[in-house]
């Protein structure tokens, strides 16, 4: 429980608070807006209206729920943070395999770099199930292919080499989706994802100001409503590229507004970290309190000092970092409070609203207290939080080539943190003999 907080679940809190009431009249559809930069496109948010009230769509379509798990279902939340987040998330997933929790995974929410790990897990899920979700299967089918690719090639340079393709209608975000297909996802379509898990890839909708979700069967947000993915050909790579479309580096993914029942303007999607870089909001509602939440925050840290020398740019960058820190801290504090309420009730049994069980760790988490099992965890698996003299939490947020040793260090860090979190707060989920666990290659 270096535990976390969730925000508002677009499709659960609003399900409880709004969708149970009579649906408000849908707004009269407006003609499709112009390209980004059109003033109406940029500011006329059907979610915010005058800025005083939120106007949910009220449509009845909801994502399909996954089948029951054999035991307490597990929910996974993976933050953004470039390949730093991708690789540490893979190690975190590996720890779930080591403890037998991966076979109980039923919800998996992600943002940006974490969405690459989430998507790789989703595409490999049927093969993992055939191998009973063993640690070796995760190594072979998920971790090794990503490490081999990221350590041998630079995604950033590959995109720069193809920039000439953007002279036509293709955008840099389109190129990102193509590379994700070539490297990791093999043109998998959303509707073909395994229904055993509710896969949730989060982006930020610039036209509504809320979280936009891509799932196996539906996509959309609570303001414009949901549309079905069946028959659309919508690829998982498209969802991940929208989730990872860092402002400035990538243009928005602009979708047709027609499928969404309350859309007044076309959805324009950017990096989900703009709205919620933790991936927690999708799983925030009390509707999910019966799940065991495993959350990893690999996002950036607030650095001391000034951000550059150009006054306006420097101050805006610093202000943006403060806003990011505030939103992340609020989610973390609230989830910690939920975990504390759950801990007071013991490791088993029903939980009342406002309580939760699980762990939340960050790459910078420092487990400083003296817990007996944590001592054993550290003694059995020494902590390695730095690589070449640099704390792994400070590895730059990039989609560039990383050395094999740095890739392995980040995977191991995610694995180690997951185990330390369980040792500290849910020791019943670890084997009594820790030497039966085999850590990822360092």
Phi, psi and omega in degrees: 000053160278073215269178195227178179234149174249157178268218178268128176279120180305323186245015175230305177300317179288334173296316181290316191269332189238313186288346175280345176269165177304136183292137176289158179301136178292142179295150177295122182302137177260160176302150179305137184283172178281189183289167176308136185114336174296123184305319180296318179300322188279329190241345184275080184271118177292345177283318188265333181058241180281356185094355182259335183226154174259136183243090177292154184293318182083012179288151186275349184292132180228155175296147177290140178277145180286165179290162180298155175260160175277081187120190179296125179293151182252138173244139184239135176232123184238126186276175171278175180143032177062206178292338173302316178289319180304309187288317178293328176296321178297321176294322178298317177297320179300321178297323177297323177293320180299325185265001181081005181281337185296323181293346177261004180297128179231344178223132180219110185246143185207163178223139167050241181301325175295333179290332175294315177298316180299316181292321177296321176296318181296317181291330181271355190303312180300319179292324177296319180297321178298331180258019173062030173055039180283158176303321179297323178295318178297318178301311187287319191264339185239304188288308185302315179299323180289313180300315180300319182287313184291328181276348182253339186221155177255117177297321180299314181292324177299320179291321179294323179295331182263009186297337179298336180292344182276005177293338176261213182285345180291138179253170177297328177290325173298317178298321178299316179298319179297318179293322178298322175296314182295321186276318193230321201252348172056036176062028177296134177267150182303316185292348180266359179294153182293130183282359180294334180237142172272098181279127185232114177250122189256135171233176176247128180269110183293333184277340179246342179077022181228176179289134177250130184250140168247125179226179183300317188251342182219162171210152182143194175218172189288345180275317181266348181092179183251152174234155180278145178275341185304127177081359182275338186072013182293123185269152175300324179297327178294317178297315182292321179295322175294318180296331185252010184284085182298129181302138182095312179280327184226141175282163179297151169274112183259121182256160173293136181277348189301320185289345187264125191296335184241018182282125174263339179218160182294135175297135176236116194247136174228181181321123179299340179293343176299323184263314180205102184279359182267340186075010187275332189300325182298338184244022191279331189294156174297344174301338182255011184293344178282350179270155174268113187271126175242111186237136177235124177254108178252020182288176184286163178254154176282113181275141177289160177088184183275153180260082179093185186245345179277116191309305185294311180298317180301313184289323178294320179296319179294317179297320178298320179294323178294318178297318178298315181297319181297312183296319180292318181295321180296317178296319181295314182297318182293322179289322175303318179296319177297318179296322178297320178295321177294320181297326180294341181262000179092172187281350181225167177105168180292148179248138175282166175306140179091358179243154183205154172241145179154192178224149169224124179233155176238157180301334181265005183300133177243108178277097189260346186273165186264088175256133185302314182290327176296322175300317179294321178300314180294322181291323181283320182231092182303144181282133175233096184257004181230157176220124183052039176081004181242133177300135183296336176292345182256007173300131184303147177279090185226162167245055183245175178292134176242149181293153178304321181293323178291320177302312182294324179296320179291319176300314181296322180298315177298318178297312183297316180297320177299316178293321179294323177297315178294319179299325184280325191235335180221063183298339180296344181267355176260151176294148180296329177256100184294339182290350176285346178274145178240112182292159176299158178300136178258000000 
